[in-house]
């Protein structure tokens, strides 16, 4: 009885703690709570539509990053083209993946700075994303298909998650599709819990959510973890929309195939999100207005039908010295920045001495009417460039706090939820594969053996791996590590991979499945006459291989054997009280009206 009560209490508290709401965005005088990051998408290495993909990717990873100096980079899919520069239906192609990885290695990128996410082209002919796991920076380091990370500052923790939206069937254009499996949604949930509560949460993926099968389940998780923004690519355009209630979605254009709006700089200022997307031909000066945050960036497509970002904080009409902050990036010195409101006169901004990208000023909001207003900002650098955004004025008190002193902006610390070395080349071979031994094969597959097969399978057998039936007759690597079993082995229910398991999904059971039982180290089926015959457990199970998140199998400070604790018999009523309180809170949380989803 006491074990059940302790388990209920622990589960209730862990659930409530892991779903704590993020803090709202704030329009404030303190401009020190700002940082920025870069998104690129649809790199299409070896694309047949535009031979300039290499030039633009090289620019983005060199001049682009060295000028902007972001906290991290998110590459949202279609890393390769899978066409060999000519025709669909040929992927996956080793040459393209080696070419892609060559750009990253030349730029000296690290898996805790550059987060590459799979797209549908990356899954052509490779539904299990074996090539992504072997050659992408994230996949080859952490052996998972779902990048996730958080970044910590003194002013808060910021959470970033990704969804692997390509379907697992390997279909190529025009039959390819976007799907999130139950296991992948469980993995998303697992990563959010592992990284813990945050003050701001955002998600990345390749496809627009409305195109993804099973996106409703993902939106439920967005609701649980208070994820307000989703950034993607895929459509090769620059769109800002709110077609899914409660989620602001932004798509950026293709770095590999289109000349503009393919290098996006995102900035968070007091947890208010802003962005600007430019092309690599004439990117500078790149201007991001961070306060007041834009209701909607006019530069994005759909200008005739703006859709407001409901999370952008308003400017109080009572503020006579309302703050205005702008980030300006340029490879040349910026000589001046100025702004105007509603096409009025221009007012200069002042550069911060210890934050050389940040320009500041103030305006009298009391002279503006309640409602939307147009903000114009111009900067003189390599060129003279201007941006336009909309902000909202509301009739409310001016309670913005004090402005921060002129000091250097804080650098954040990134955390990933996986164990992994993350270094450039620990084993001495020519390609950084993230494993600890030089296995000598052509493709860095992350395992410890040289099996010489083209697909990284992660098992311990050579060329033809066993599939669990005792006969080494399969022709493709199936990803199983062994056909052996052990009674009472801890495994994850529902055939989830370790990447996708949560603490509550682990259980102690016979490791064989499908009605088979473990005997003499092999899974055997029970026949009608009582005999046992060899069974198959892991044969070509189709799971995308992964590694267990740190803390996934054992929550910090919680025993894995039922959250068991100690206490006298007289404590039973106290335990039951807290257990019921926790469960009641969960039921109240789950009884909220569901989001109004437009699909």
C-alpha positions in Angstrom: 0.0 0.0 0.0 2.7 2.4 1.0 4.6 1.7 -2.3 1.5 2.6 -4.3 1.0 5.8 -2.3 4.7 6.9 -2.7 4.5 6.1 -6.4 1.4 8.2 -6.9 2.8 11.1 -4.9 6.1 11.0 -6.8 4.5 10.8 -10.2 2.1 13.7 -9.3 5.0 16.0 -8.2 7.2 15.1 -11.1 4.4 15.6 -13.6 3.5 19.0 -12.2 7.1 20.2 -11.9 7.9 19.2 -15.5 4.9 21.0 -16.9 5.4 24.3 -15.2 4.3 27.2 -17.4 6.9 29.4 -19.0 7.0 33.1 -18.0 5.2 35.6 -20.3 7.1 37.9 -22.5 7.8 41.3 -21.1 8.3 44.8 -22.5 10.8 46.2 -20.0 13.5 48.9 -19.5 16.1 46.3 -18.7 17.8 45.5 -22.0 20.3 43.0 -20.7 18.0 40.0 -21.0 18.7 39.6 -24.7 20.4 36.9 -26.8 20.1 35.7 -30.4 20.5 32.7 -32.6 20.5 31.7 -36.3 18.2 29.5 -38.4 19.0 28.2 -41.8 16.9 25.6 -43.7 16.6 23.6 -46.9 20.4 23.5 -47.6 19.8 20.9 -50.4 23.5 20.0 -50.7 24.0 18.8 -54.3 20.7 20.4 -55.4 19.9 20.3 -59.1 18.0 23.6 -59.1 20.7 26.0 -58.1 24.5 25.4 -58.3 25.0 28.2 -55.8 24.0 26.1 -52.8 27.7 25.6 -51.8 28.5 29.3 -52.1 25.6 30.3 -49.9 26.2 27.5 -47.3 29.9 28.5 -47.1 28.9 32.1 -46.6 26.4 31.2 -43.9 28.9 29.1 -41.9 31.7 31.6 -42.3 31.0 35.3 -42.8 27.4 34.9 -41.6 28.2 33.3 -38.2 31.4 35.2 -37.6 29.5 38.5 -38.0 26.4 37.7 -36.1 28.1 35.6 -33.3 24.9 33.7 -32.4 24.4 31.6 -29.3 23.6 28.6 -31.6 22.4 27.6 -35.0 19.4 25.5 -36.0 19.4 23.9 -39.5 15.8 22.8 -40.1 16.0 20.0 -42.6 16.7 19.0 -46.2 20.4 19.1 -45.4 21.0 17.1 -48.5 19.1 16.8 -51.8 19.1 13.1 -52.5 19.2 13.7 -56.2 22.9 13.6 -57.0 22.3 17.0 -58.6 20.2 15.5 -61.3 17.1 13.4 -60.6 14.8 12.3 -57.8 14.7 8.7 -56.7 18.4 8.1 -56.2 18.8 8.8 -52.5 20.3 8.5 -50.1 23.7 9.4 -51.5 26.9 9.0 -49.6 28.7 11.6 -51.7 26.1 14.3 -50.8 26.3 13.5 -47.1 30.1 13.6 -47.1 29.9 16.9 -49.0 27.5 18.3 -46.4 29.6 17.1 -43.5 32.7 18.6 -45.1 31.2 22.1 -45.0 30.5 21.7 -41.2 33.9 20.2 -40.4 35.6 23.0 -42.4 33.7 25.6 -40.3 34.8 23.8 -37.1 31.2 23.5 -35.8 30.3 21.6 -32.6 27.3 19.5 -31.9 26.4 21.7 -28.9 26.3 24.8 -31.2 25.0 23.6 -34.6 21.8 21.6 -34.3 20.9 19.9 -37.7 17.4 18.5 -37.9 16.2 16.0 -40.6 14.0 16.9 -43.5 12.0 14.9 -46.1 14.9 14.9 -48.6 17.2 13.5 -45.9 14.8 10.5 -45.6 14.5 9.7 -49.3 15.2 6.0 -49.6 16.3 6.0 -45.9 13.2 6.0 -43.7 15.2 5.1 -40.6 17.6 8.1 -41.3 20.7 5.9 -41.1 22.7 8.4 -43.2 21.5 11.2 -41.0 22.6 9.3 -38.0 26.0 8.6 -39.6 26.8 12.0 -41.1 24.8 14.9 -39.6 26.6 16.6 -36.8 23.9 15.9 -34.2 23.1 12.4 -35.4 26.7 11.2 -35.5 27.5 12.7 -32.1 24.4 11.7 -30.1 22.9 8.9 -32.4 19.4 10.3 -32.2 17.1 12.0 -34.7 15.6 14.6 -32.3 18.0 17.5 -31.4 17.0 19.2 -28.1 18.8 21.6 -25.9 18.4 24.4 -23.4 20.5 27.5 -22.8 20.8 29.0 -19.3 21.3 32.6 -18.3 21.0 34.4 -14.9 17.7 35.7 -16.2 16.3 32.3 -17.1 16.3 28.9 -18.9 15.3 28.8 -22.5 14.2 25.4 -24.0 14.5 24.4 -27.6 13.1 21.1 -29.0 12.7 19.5 -32.4 10.3 17.2 -34.1 11.5 14.7 -36.8 8.7 15.3 -39.2 9.8 13.2 -42.2 7.8 9.9 -42.5 9.7 6.7 -41.7 8.7 4.9 -44.9 11.6 6.3 -47.1 9.2 7.3 -49.9 10.7 9.7 -52.4 9.1 12.6 -54.2 6.3 12.9 -55.1 5.1 10.1 -52.7 7.0 11.4 -49.7 4.9 12.7 -46.7 5.3 14.0 -43.2 4.4 12.0 -40.1 5.1 12.0 -36.4 4.9 8.6 -34.9 3.6 7.8 -31.4 7.2 7.0 -30.5 8.5 10.3 -31.8 5.9 12.3 -29.9 6.8 10.3 -26.8 10.5 11.2 -27.5 9.5 14.9 -27.7 7.8 14.6 -24.3 10.8 12.7 -22.9 13.3 15.4 -23.9 11.1 18.2 -22.5 10.9 16.4 -19.2 14.6 15.6 -19.1 15.7 19.2 -19.8 13.2 20.4 -17.1 11.1 23.5 -16.6 11.9 26.6 -18.6 11.1 30.3 -18.7 10.6 30.1 -22.5 10.1 27.2 -24.9 10.3 27.0 -28.7 10.2 24.1 -31.2 11.8 23.5 -34.6 10.9 21.1 -37.4 11.1 20.8 -41.1 7.5 20.7 -42.2 4.7 23.2 -41.4 2.7 21.6 -38.7 -0.6 21.4 -40.6 1.1 19.1 -43.1 2.3 16.6 -40.5 0.2 13.5 -39.7 -0.3 13.2 -36.0 0.5 16.9 -35.4 -2.5 17.1 -33.0 -0.6 15.0 -30.5 2.4 17.3 -30.8 0.2 20.3 -30.2 -1.0 18.7 -27.0 2.7 18.6 -25.9 3.1 22.2 -27.0 0.3 23.0 -24.6 1.8 21.0 -21.8 5.2 22.7 -22.0 3.9 26.2 -23.0 5.6 26.1 -26.4 4.5 29.2 -28.2 6.6 29.3 -31.4 7.5 26.8 -34.1 10.1 27.5 -36.8 10.5 25.4 -39.9 11.2 25.5 -43.7 10.2 23.1 -46.4 8.0 25.4 -48.5 10.8 27.6 -49.7 9.1 30.8 -48.7 9.1 33.3 -45.8 5.8 33.1 -44.0 4.6 34.3 -40.5 1.2 32.8 -39.5 -1.0 31.8 -36.7 -3.2 29.2 -38.5 -2.9 26.9 -35.6 -4.5 28.5 -32.6 -2.0 29.1 -29.8 1.1 28.6 -32.0 2.9 31.3 -33.9 4.7 29.6 -36.9 7.5 31.1 -39.0 8.9 29.5 -42.2 12.1 30.7 -43.7 13.3 30.3 -47.3 15.7 27.8 -48.7 19.4 28.5 -48.4 20.2 26.0 -51.1 17.6 26.9 -53.7 16.4 30.5 -53.2 18.4 33.8 -53.1 16.6 35.7 -50.3 15.2 35.3 -46.7 17.3 32.2 -46.1 19.4 33.4 -43.2 17.3 34.2 -40.2 18.5 35.9 -37.0 16.2 35.4 -34.0 16.4 37.4 -30.8 14.8 37.1 -27.4 14.5 40.2 -25.3 12.7 39.8 -22.0 11.4 36.5 -23.6 9.8 38.5 -26.4 10.8 36.9 -29.7 11.7 38.8 -32.9 13.4 37.8 -36.1 14.8 39.1 -39.4 15.6 36.9 -42.5 17.9 38.1 -45.2 19.7 36.7 -48.3 23.4 36.1 -48.5 24.0 38.4 -51.5 23.3 41.6 -49.6 22.8 40.8 -45.9 24.4 43.7 -44.2 23.5 45.6 -42.2 21.2 43.0 -40.7 18.7 44.7 -38.3 16.5 43.0 -35.6 14.1 45.2 -33.6 13.9 43.5 -30.2 11.8 46.0 -28.2 9.0 46.7 -28.8 8.7 43.2 -30.3 6.9 43.0 -33.6 3.3 42.0 -33.9 4.2 40.9 -37.3 7.3 41.5 -39.5 6.1 43.4 -42.6 9.0 41.9 -44.7 7.4 38.4 -44.5 5.0 37.2 -47.2 1.3 37.8 -46.7 1.7 41.5 -46.1 -1.8 42.2 -47.2 -3.2 39.9 -44.5 -1.2 40.4 -41.3 -1.7 37.9 -38.5 -0.7 39.2 -35.1 1.7 37.4 -32.8 -0.5 37.2 -29.7 2.6 36.8 -27.5 4.3 40.1 -28.4 3.9 42.4 -25.4 2.3 45.8 -25.8 3.7 49.2 -25.1 1.9 51.1 -22.2 0.4 54.3 -23.5 1.4 56.0 -20.2 5.1 55.6 -20.8 6.7 58.9 -21.8 10.2 57.3 -22.2 9.2 53.9 -23.7 12.4 51.9 -24.5 13.4 51.0 -28.1 16.2 48.4 -28.7 17.7 47.3 -31.9 20.4 44.7 -32.8 22.5 45.6 -35.8 25.0 43.3 -37.4 27.5 44.2 -40.1 31.0 43.1 -41.2 31.8 46.9 -41.5 31.4 49.5 -38.8 27.9 50.9 -38.4 28.0 54.7 -38.3 24.4 55.3 -37.3 20.9 53.9 -36.6 17.7 55.9 -36.4 13.9 55.2 -36.1 10.6 56.8 -36.9 7.1 55.9 -35.9 4.1 56.1 -38.3 6.3 57.9 -40.9 7.1 60.7 -38.5 10.5 62.4 -38.0 13.7 60.4 -37.5 15.3 60.0 -34.1 18.8 58.7 -33.6 19.6 55.6 -31.5 22.7 55.3 -29.3 25.2 52.4 -29.4 25.9 50.6 -26.2 29.6 50.8 -25.3 29.9 47.2 -24.0 27.3 45.6 -26.2 28.5 46.6 -29.7 25.5 45.1 -31.5 22.8 46.8 -29.4 21.4 50.3 -30.1 19.0 52.0 -27.8 16.6 55.0 -27.6 13.2 56.0 -26.2 10.0 57.5 -27.5 6.9 59.1 -26.0 4.1 56.5 -26.2 1.6 58.9 -24.6 1.4 60.7 -27.9 0.3 57.6 -29.7 -3.2 56.2 -29.9 -4.2 52.9 -28.6 -3.8 50.3 -31.3 -1.2 49.3 -33.9 1.7 51.5 -35.1 4.3 51.2 -37.7 8.0 51.3 -36.7 10.7 52.1 -39.3 14.4 51.5 -38.4 17.4 52.4 -40.7 21.1 51.6 -40.3 24.1 52.9 -42.1 26.8 50.3 -42.6 27.9 48.3 -45.6 24.7 49.7 -47.1 21.9 51.9 -45.8 19.1 49.5 -45.0 15.7 49.8 -43.4 13.2 47.4 -41.8 9.6 47.8 -40.9 7.6 46.2 -38.1 4.3 46.7 -36.3 3.8 47.1 -32.5 0.8 47.7 -30.3 0.0 50.4 -27.8 -2.4 49.6 -24.9 -3.9 51.7 -22.1 -2.1 50.3 -19.1 0.3 51.5 -16.4 4.0 52.2 -17.3 5.7 49.7 -15.0 8.8 48.7 -16.9 11.4 48.7 -14.1 14.9 50.3 -14.3 17.3 50.3 -17.3 20.4 48.2 -16.9 23.9 49.6 -16.7 26.0 49.7 -19.8 27.7 46.3 -19.5 28.6 43.4 -21.7 25.7 41.0 -22.5 25.7 37.7 -20.7 26.7 34.5 -22.6 24.5 31.5 -22.0 25.5 27.9 -21.2 24.0 25.2 -23.5 22.9 21.8 -22.1 21.9 18.8 -24.2 19.9 15.8 -22.7 22.1 13.1 -24.2 25.4 11.5 -23.2 28.0 12.0 -25.9 31.5 13.3 -26.3 30.6 16.0 -28.8 34.3 16.6 -29.7 35.6 17.1 -33.2 37.5 13.8 -33.6 38.2 11.7 -30.6 39.3 8.5 -32.4 41.8 9.8 -34.8 40.1 9.1 -38.1 39.5 11.7 -40.8 35.8 12.2 -40.1 34.3 13.2 -36.8 32.0 10.4 -35.9 31.6 10.8 -32.2 32.6 7.2 -31.2 35.5 6.3 -28.9 37.3 3.8 -31.2 38.8 4.1 -34.7 36.8 1.4 -36.4 38.4 1.8 -39.8 35.2 1.7 -41.9 34.5 4.2 -44.6 31.3 5.5 -42.9 31.5 6.8 -39.4 28.6 4.7 -37.8 29.2 5.2 -34.2 29.8 1.5 -33.3 32.9 -0.2 -32.2 33.4 -2.7 -35.1 34.3 -2.4 -38.7 31.5 -4.1 -40.5 32.0 -2.5 -43.9 28.3 -2.2 -44.7 27.0 1.0 -46.2 24.3 1.6 -43.5 25.4 2.3 -40.0 23.5 -0.3 -37.9 25.1 0.2 -34.5 25.2 -3.6 -33.8 28.2 -5.7 -32.9 28.1 -8.1 -35.8 30.0 -7.9 -39.0 28.7 -7.6 -42.6 25.5 -9.5 -42.2 24.0 -8.9 -38.7 21.7 -11.4 -37.1 18.1 -10.6 -36.8 17.3 -12.7 -33.8 16.3 -15.9 -35.6 19.7 -17.6 -35.3 20.3 -17.5 -39.1 22.6 -14.9 -40.5 20.7 -14.5 -43.8 19.4 -11.0 -43.9 20.8 -8.6 -46.5 20.4 -5.3 -44.8 21.5 -4.2 -41.3 18.5 -4.3 -39.0 19.8 -2.3 -36.0 19.5 -5.0 -33.4 22.4 -5.3 -30.9 21.9 -9.0 -30.0 19.3 -11.8 -30.1 20.2 -12.7 -26.5 17.8 -12.1 -23.6 17.8 -12.0 -19.9 14.9 -12.7 -17.5 13.9 -9.7 -15.4 15.9 -7.3 -17.8 14.7 -3.7 -17.6 13.2 -2.7 -20.9 10.9 0.0 -22.2 7.3 -0.9 -22.9 5.7 -0.4 -26.3 8.9 -1.2 -28.2 10.2 2.4 -27.8 13.8 3.2 -28.3 15.8 4.5 -25.4 15.7 7.9 -27.1 12.0 7.9 -26.7 11.6 6.3 -23.3 10.4 8.1 -20.2 11.0 7.1 -16.7 7.4 5.9 -16.3 7.7 3.7 -19.4 10.5 1.6 -18.0 9.5 -1.7 -16.4 11.2 -4.9 -15.3 9.9 -7.8 -17.5 11.1 -10.8 -19.5 13.0 -9.2 -22.4 11.4 -11.4 -25.0 8.2 -10.1 -26.8 5.4 -11.5 -28.9 4.5 -14.2 -26.4 8.0 -15.7 -26.4 9.9 -16.5 -23.2 13.6 -16.3 -22.3 15.3 -19.7 -22.0 19.0 -20.4 -22.1 19.8 -16.9 -23.4 17.3 -17.2 -26.4 13.8 -16.0 -27.0 11.6 -19.1 -27.5 7.9 -19.4 -28.4 5.7 -21.8 -26.4 4.0 -24.3 -28.7 0.8 -26.1 -28.2 2.5 -29.3 -27.2 4.5 -27.5 -24.5 7.8 -27.4 -26.5 9.7 -24.2 -27.0 11.0 -23.0 -30.3 13.4 -20.2 -31.1 11.7 -16.8 -31.5 12.6 -13.5 -33.0 12.6 -10.3 -30.9 14.3 -7.5 -32.7 14.3 -8.5 -36.3 14.2 -5.4 -38.6 12.0 -3.5 -36.1 12.3 -0.3 -38.0 13.0 1.9 -35.0 15.2 4.9 -35.6 18.3 4.1 -33.4 18.9 6.4 -30.4 20.7 6.8 -27.2 19.1 7.1 -23.8 18.7 10.7 -22.6 20.6 11.5 -19.4 18.2 11.0 -16.6 15.6 9.3 -18.7 15.8 5.9 -16.9 16.2 7.4 -13.5 14.9 10.8 -12.5 17.2 12.8 -10.3 16.7 12.0 -6.6 14.0 9.4 -7.4 14.5 5.6 -6.9 13.8 3.5 -10.0 12.0 0.9 -8.0 8.8 2.7 -7.5 9.9 5.9 -5.8 10.0 3.9 -2.6 10.6 5.7 0.6 10.5 5.1 4.3 7.9 5.9 7.0 5.9 4.5 9.8 2.5 3.0 9.7 1.1 6.3 11.1 2.2 8.1 8.0 -0.2 6.3 5.6 -3.0 8.9 5.9 -0.5 11.7 5.2 0.8 9.9 2.2 -2.7 9.3 0.9 -3.6 13.0 1.4 -0.6 14.3 -0.7 -1.1 11.6 -3.3 -4.7 12.6 -3.8 -3.8 16.3 -3.9 -1.3 15.7 -6.6 -3.6 13.5 -8.7 -6.4 16.1 -8.3 -4.1 18.8 -9.7 -3.3 16.6 -12.7 -7.0 16.0 -13.3 -7.7 19.7 -13.1 -4.9 20.4 -15.5 -6.1 17.8 -18.0 -9.7 19.0 -17.7 -8.9 22.4 -19.4 -10.7 23.0 -22.7 -8.5 21.8 -25.6 -7.0 24.3 -27.9 -9.1 25.3 -30.9 -7.0 23.6 -33.7 -7.5 24.6 -37.3 -6.1 21.9 -39.6 
